[in-house]
Amino acid sequence: MTSVRDNVLRYVRTPFWAYQSLSPVVRRLVIILVVTAIVIDSLFRATVGGASSITSAIVTTSITLAVWIFVWRPPVATIVLIAAAAVAGAAGVADSLIAGAAILGLVSYTCSAALTLLYAVSLGGWLLAVLGRPESGFQPLGGLVIALLSLVSLLIGLAIRRQFERAQSLALQLEVSEREVAEQLKHERDLIADELHDIVAHEITIVALHAAVLDRTEDMQTRSQSQTAIREAAVQALTDIRRVLGMVRGEENLSPERVSSPDGITGTIAAVTKELGQAGIAVTADVPSDLRLPSASLVALTRVIRESATNVLKHATGAHTVSIVLRVERGWVHLTFADDSPPARTAGLPASGYGIMRLRERFRLFGGTFESERKSQGWVVSASLPLSG
């Protein structure tokens, strides 16, 4: 009942000159019918003749042309029909009443409720005017038939209009749903790609770097440390891959608020300190002991730390120290990750630029800033996020 009431209210509130266009197939069909009707009517009236048929011919021709106009502008066509009904009622012309009644359905389908009502009133006035003329020879039973035909035509037109509007609404809902599904799929793909890059790629970088160390050194202690690092990174990579596969299968939540490190900032800094330390890079960290951040901010900042640490291992092999500074000031959290690497010293591992691109996008969406640039003392990564908003 609510849906029906809503449909009625929407139809009643339709602007006066608003209209529903006919489909291309219906347009062609209307044109064919109009041309046929004009030819037949012209031949019929040419054979019958008579002065009394002139007004009738004008009314019939006007109605036929009005139907033609429905192909392009239904409201204009309805105004022409109203004028024709007024002329026919004044002249007592009755032989086009059936056509006028049948057209009511076309009017109700294409035009607004107000314009449909106006035409229905003019059609009723035409019928009453004809019934009020004894010389017209029109019987009350014929008037009842015309009234019933008008009602049936009106209901058919409204039913078709409702079905058409419902089909349009369903098509729009389907389009919106498909767009939402596509956006959700893209969102999930981005999250999975982030996981593969931020977590798995980080571990694989460690494996590749320490494998290169094994090729270059014969020192047993160094080789032992590298072998341990490779084993730990490989185990962690397998664990992360299983978790990512679980995300793909829907066994784990794809929420962006899921923190990549169970210990948050502290655990992430401890992990990268160990990994960089195994590569001979000392890490100093300055983080408030009472740090409290929203989960989304924690995820973003831990990803910056892990990505920056990975880039130090991949592209800054001459670095000896790394500095991590985290500050909360005036409703913002600021992170600085800096190394002392010299220019043009890399580990020879491929760079995709994906991590920096995604971090810049993430911080832009959060209303923050992200910069990664080489300065005189080495690479400096600066990231800032508002704590609210």
C-alpha positions in Angstrom: 0.0 0.0 0.0 2.8 2.4 0.8 4.4 1.8 -2.6 1.1 2.5 -4.4 0.5 5.6 -2.4 4.0 6.8 -3.1 3.5 6.2 -6.8 0.2 8.1 -6.8 1.8 11.0 -4.9 4.7 11.1 -7.3 2.4 11.1 -10.3 0.2 13.9 -8.8 3.2 16.0 -8.0 4.6 15.7 -11.6 5.2 19.2 -13.1 2.4 20.4 -15.4 4.6 20.3 -18.6 6.6 17.2 -17.7 6.1 14.3 -20.0 7.2 10.7 -20.6 8.7 10.2 -24.1 7.5 7.3 -26.2 9.9 4.6 -27.2 11.3 4.6 -30.7 9.3 1.5 -31.6 6.0 3.1 -30.4 6.9 6.4 -32.2 7.2 4.6 -35.5 4.0 2.7 -34.9 2.1 5.9 -34.1 3.4 7.6 -37.2 2.2 4.7 -39.4 -1.2 4.6 -37.7 -1.6 8.4 -38.1 -0.7 8.4 -41.8 -3.2 5.5 -42.4 -5.9 7.2 -40.5 -5.5 10.5 -42.4 -5.6 8.7 -45.8 -8.7 6.6 -44.8 -10.5 9.6 -43.3 -9.8 11.8 -46.3 -11.1 9.2 -48.7 -14.2 8.6 -46.6 -15.1 12.3 -46.3 -14.4 13.0 -50.0 -17.1 10.4 -50.9 -19.6 11.5 -48.2 -19.3 15.3 -48.5 -21.9 17.6 -47.0 -21.7 20.9 -45.1 -22.1 19.2 -41.7 -19.0 17.1 -42.3 -16.7 20.1 -42.5 -16.5 20.7 -38.7 -16.3 17.0 -38.1 -13.4 16.8 -40.5 -11.6 19.6 -38.7 -12.1 17.9 -35.4 -11.0 14.5 -36.6 -8.0 15.9 -38.5 -7.0 17.9 -35.4 -7.2 14.8 -33.2 -5.2 12.8 -35.8 -2.5 15.4 -36.0 -2.5 15.7 -32.2 -1.7 12.0 -32.0 1.2 12.6 -34.4 2.5 15.4 -32.1 2.6 12.9 -29.3 5.7 11.4 -31.0 7.6 14.6 -30.1 5.8 16.7 -27.5 2.9 15.0 -25.7 1.9 18.1 -23.7 1.5 20.2 -26.9 -0.5 17.3 -28.4 -2.8 17.2 -25.3 -3.5 21.0 -25.6 -4.4 20.5 -29.2 -6.8 17.7 -28.2 -8.4 19.9 -25.5 -9.0 22.6 -28.1 -10.4 20.0 -30.5 -12.7 18.7 -27.8 -13.9 22.3 -27.1 -14.7 22.9 -30.7 -16.4 19.5 -31.1 -18.5 20.1 -28.0 -19.6 23.5 -29.2 -20.5 22.1 -32.7 -22.1 18.9 -31.4 -19.7 16.7 -33.3 -20.0 13.1 -32.0 -18.2 10.9 -34.5 -14.8 11.4 -32.9 -15.8 10.7 -29.3 -14.5 7.1 -29.4 -11.1 8.3 -30.7 -11.0 11.0 -28.0 -11.9 8.4 -25.3 -9.2 6.0 -26.5 -6.6 8.7 -26.6 -7.1 9.4 -22.9 -4.9 6.4 -22.1 -2.1 7.8 -24.2 -2.4 11.1 -22.4 -2.3 9.5 -19.0 0.8 7.5 -19.9 2.8 10.4 -21.3 1.6 13.6 -19.5 1.3 14.9 -16.0 -1.7 14.3 -13.7 -2.8 17.9 -14.0 -2.8 17.9 -17.8 -4.5 14.4 -17.9 -7.2 15.7 -15.6 -7.7 18.8 -17.8 -8.1 16.6 -20.9 -10.5 14.2 -19.1 -12.6 17.2 -18.0 -12.7 18.5 -21.6 -13.6 15.1 -22.9 -16.4 14.8 -20.3 -17.7 18.3 -21.3 -17.6 17.2 -25.0 -19.7 14.1 -24.2 -22.2 16.0 -22.1 -22.6 18.7 -24.8 -23.3 16.0 -27.4 -25.8 14.2 -25.1 -27.5 17.6 -24.5 -28.2 18.0 -28.2 -31.3 16.0 -29.3 -30.5 16.6 -32.9 -27.2 14.7 -32.6 -29.0 11.4 -32.3 -26.5 10.3 -29.6 -28.1 7.9 -27.1 -27.5 7.8 -23.4 -26.3 4.2 -23.7 -23.7 5.4 -26.2 -22.6 8.0 -23.7 -22.2 5.3 -21.0 -20.1 3.2 -23.5 -17.9 6.2 -24.2 -17.5 6.9 -20.4 -16.5 3.3 -19.7 -14.1 3.3 -22.7 -12.5 6.5 -21.3 -12.2 4.9 -17.9 -10.6 1.7 -19.2 -8.3 3.7 -21.4 -7.2 5.8 -18.5 -6.5 2.8 -16.3 -4.6 1.1 -19.0 -2.4 4.2 -19.5 -1.8 4.6 -15.8 -0.9 0.9 -15.5 1.6 1.0 -18.3 3.1 4.2 -16.9 3.5 2.6 -13.5 5.2 -0.4 -15.0 7.5 1.7 -17.1 8.4 3.8 -14.1 9.0 0.7 -12.0 11.2 -0.7 -14.7 13.2 2.6 -14.8 13.5 2.5 -11.0 14.7 -1.1 -11.0 17.2 -0.3 -13.8 18.5 2.6 -11.8 18.7 0.5 -8.6 20.6 -2.2 -10.6 23.0 0.3 -11.9 23.6 1.7 -8.5 24.1 -1.8 -7.1 26.5 -2.7 -9.8 28.5 0.4 -9.2 28.6 -0.3 -5.5 29.7 -3.9 -6.1 32.4 -2.6 -8.5 33.6 -0.1 -5.9 33.6 -2.7 -3.2 35.6 -5.1 -5.4 38.1 -2.4 -6.2 38.3 -1.5 -2.5 39.0 -5.2 -1.6 41.5 -5.6 -4.4 43.3 -2.4 -3.1 43.4 -3.8 0.4 44.7 -7.1 -0.7 47.3 -5.4 -2.9 48.3 -3.3 0.1 48.7 -6.4 2.2 50.9 -8.1 -0.4 53.0 -5.0 -0.8 53.2 -3.8 2.8 53.7 -7.1 4.5 54.8 -9.9 2.0 57.0 -7.7 -0.1 58.7 -6.4 3.0 59.7 -10.0 4.1 60.8 -10.9 0.5 63.0 -7.8 0.5 64.7 -9.0 3.6 65.2 -12.5 2.1 66.7 -11.1 -1.1 69.1 -8.8 0.8 70.4 -11.4 3.1 70.7 -13.9 0.3 73.0 -11.4 -1.4 75.0 -11.1 1.9 75.5 -14.9 1.9 77.0 -14.6 -1.6 79.4 -11.8 -0.6 80.8 -12.9 2.7 82.6 -15.9 4.2 82.3 -14.7 7.8 80.5 -17.4 9.7 78.8 -15.0 12.2 77.5 -12.8 9.4 76.3 -15.8 7.4 74.6 -17.2 10.5 72.8 -13.9 11.2 71.7 -13.7 7.5 70.5 -17.3 7.5 68.5 -16.6 10.7 67.0 -13.4 9.1 66.1 -15.3 5.9 64.4 -18.1 7.9 62.4 -15.7 10.1 61.4 -13.6 7.1 60.4 -16.6 5.1 58.2 -18.0 7.9 56.6 -14.6 8.4 56.0 -14.3 4.7 54.3 -17.7 4.6 52.1 -16.7 7.6 51.2 -13.4 5.9 50.4 -15.2 2.6 48.1 -17.6 4.4 46.4 -14.6 6.0 46.0 -12.8 2.7 44.6 -16.0 1.1 42.1 -16.1 4.0 41.1 -12.5 3.1 40.6 -13.5 -0.5 38.4 -16.4 0.6 36.4 -14.2 2.9 37.8 -16.0 6.1 39.3 -12.7 7.4 37.9 -9.2 7.6 39.0 -6.8 4.9 38.4 -3.8 7.2 40.9 -1.0 6.6 41.0 -0.4 10.4 42.8 -3.7 11.0 46.2 -2.9 12.3 49.0 -4.6 10.4 51.0 -5.1 13.6 49.4 -6.6 16.7 51.5 -4.3 18.8 50.7 -1.1 16.9 53.4 1.6 16.6 55.6 0.1 19.3 55.6 -3.4 17.8 56.2 -2.1 14.3 59.2 0.0 15.4 60.6 -3.0 17.3 60.2 -5.2 14.2 61.9 -2.7 11.8 64.6 -2.0 14.4 65.5 -5.7 14.4 65.4 -6.0 10.6 67.5 -2.9 10.0 69.8 -3.9 12.8 70.5 -7.2 11.0 71.5 -5.1 8.0 73.9 -3.0 10.1 71.6 0.0 10.4 71.1 1.6 13.8 67.6 2.9 14.6 66.7 5.6 17.1 63.0 6.1 17.9 61.4 9.0 19.7 57.7 8.1 20.4 55.5 9.4 23.3 55.0 6.7 25.9 51.3 7.6 26.4 50.5 7.6 22.7 46.7 7.0 21.9 45.6 7.1 18.3 42.5 6.1 16.4 42.9 2.7 14.7 42.8 4.1 11.2 45.6 6.5 12.0 47.6 3.6 13.6 47.2 1.6 10.4 48.4 4.5 8.2 51.4 5.3 10.4 52.5 1.7 10.7 52.4 1.3 7.0 54.6 4.4 6.6 57.1 3.0 9.0 57.2 -0.5 7.3 57.3 1.0 3.8 60.1 3.4 4.7 62.1 0.6 6.4 61.7 -1.5 3.2 62.9 1.4 1.1 65.9 1.8 3.3 66.8 -1.8 2.8 66.2 -1.7 -1.0 67.4 1.7 -2.0 69.7 3.1 0.8 72.4 0.5 1.3 74.9 3.1 2.4 72.7 4.2 5.3 74.1 3.7 8.9 71.4 5.3 11.0 67.6 5.7 10.8 65.6 8.2 12.9 61.9 7.7 13.7 60.2 10.6 15.4 56.5 10.8 16.3 54.8 13.9 17.7 51.2 14.8 18.6 50.6 18.6 18.4 47.4 20.6 18.2 45.2 17.8 17.1 47.6 16.4 14.5 50.1 13.5 14.6 53.4 14.0 12.8 55.8 11.2 11.8 59.3 11.7 10.4 61.4 8.8 9.2 64.9 9.8 8.1 68.1 8.0 7.1 71.6 9.1 6.3 72.1 7.3 3.0 74.4 8.8 0.4 73.0 9.4 -3.1 73.1 6.7 -5.8 73.6 3.8 -3.5 70.9 1.0 -3.9 70.7 -2.7 -3.3 69.8 -3.3 -6.9 66.2 -4.5 -6.2 63.4 -3.4 -8.5 61.2 -0.4 -7.4 57.5 -0.1 -8.4 56.6 3.1 -6.7 53.3 1.4 -5.6 53.9 1.8 -1.9 54.6 5.6 -2.0 51.6 6.1 -4.3 49.2 4.2 -2.1 50.5 6.0 1.0 50.0 9.4 -0.6 46.4 8.4 -1.6 45.7 7.1 1.9 46.9 10.3 3.6 45.0 12.4 1.1 41.8 10.6 1.9 42.3 11.1 5.6 42.9 14.8 5.1 46.6 14.5 5.9 49.9 15.1 4.1 52.6 12.7 2.9 56.0 13.6 1.5 59.1 11.5 0.6 62.1 13.4 -0.7 65.9 13.3 -0.7 67.6 16.0 1.3 71.3 16.7 2.0 71.5 14.3 4.9 69.6 11.5 3.2 66.0 10.4 2.5 63.3 12.0 4.7 59.7 10.8 4.9 57.2 13.1 6.5 53.6 12.2 7.2 50.9 14.1 9.1 47.3 13.2 10.0 44.5 15.0 11.8 43.3 13.1 14.9 39.7 13.9 14.1 37.5 14.6 11.1 
